[in-house]
């Protein structure tokens, strides 16, 4: 898979206002499905959001899941491992946060950071990183075998849009808290991260496929993510018990 061949923008035929109206309906429908999921207590849903800095992970969570009952949903952000986390295997800090029965858990970044950061920053030997792919496939298959629906989204933003959003973090008081001087360093290595992502898409889609989401326009990004989640949840044939 080559990300350079996949558009970061909505199709020209997409109408913004109609799409936003459709998203509102999907968000409402998602809220209803989540109620049944929680009541039934049979299935588990793990949603993984990955993407470059400023790709819209926080915004997606705020917009798509605003109709969810907090009792049935948890969000976990995976930042730089703590000293204790770094003393264990890379999945040690992840497994406690997977969903239980009836729950939706959202990962803002995830176990894939071990491959991404480890590869680009050369934090581990290449042979060790290669093993991470197998470990992740086994880990995700374990979750699937235990009635977990895994939905993995890569929010695909262009270089230009990413640069504009990172610049806005410096000037918008409401977004400055997200700013880090290190953002520019990672943005400069964008192509290195993309190459690793492309390998991840090729090698870690056995238990759960990746969904590449055009992310330059928030209104379209939210719509595609919400539509995908609702579609997959309906396949579970949820019902009140």
C-alpha positions, 0 to 999 in steps of 0.5 A: 500500500502506498499512501502517496496514491491515496487522497487526503481529501473528500471526493469532489462530489461530497457536499459538506452540509449534507455530509455533516447532516449524515454524520449527525445521524450516524453519531446518534445511531452509534449512541443507540448501538452502544446502549445495546452493546453495553446491555447485552454484555457479549461483544467488545470493541477496540478502536485504534486511531493512528496518524501523524501529529495533528492528524485529528485523533483528538478531534475524531474522538470528540466528534464521533463519540459525543453521543456515547454513554461514558459508562460504556466507553474508555479512552486511552492515550499512549504517550512515551512509555514511563520508566516502569512501562519501558522495563517490560515488553512493549505490550505490557502497558497495552493489554490492561486497557483492552475492552471488557464485555459490553465496552468500547475502548478507544486507543489514541495511538497504540501498540503500533508506536513501538514499531513506529518510534522504534524504527524511525528513532532506531531504538531497537535492533531491526531484527527485534522490531521485525518480531513486533509485527508477529507479536502484534498479529498474535495479540490482535488475534487473541482479542478477536478470538475473545469476541473483540471487534477491532477497528483500526483507523489511520487518519491520512493528512497531507504534508500541507495540512499537517504543517498548517495545523502545527502552525495553528497550535502556536498561535491559537490559545485554545490549541497551544497546549498541544504544541511541542517543539519536538513536533517540527522534528517529527514532521521533518521525518514525515516520509520515514514515518510513512514508510513504516506505516506502509509496512505496518499496513502490509504486515499487520492486517491479519486479524483486523484490516486498516481503514485509511481515512482522508483527514484534511477535512474534519467534516469528511473524516468524521463521517467516514469514521462514524459510518465505518463503525456503525456499519461494523457494529451492525454486523454483530447483530446486537440485541437487548437480552 
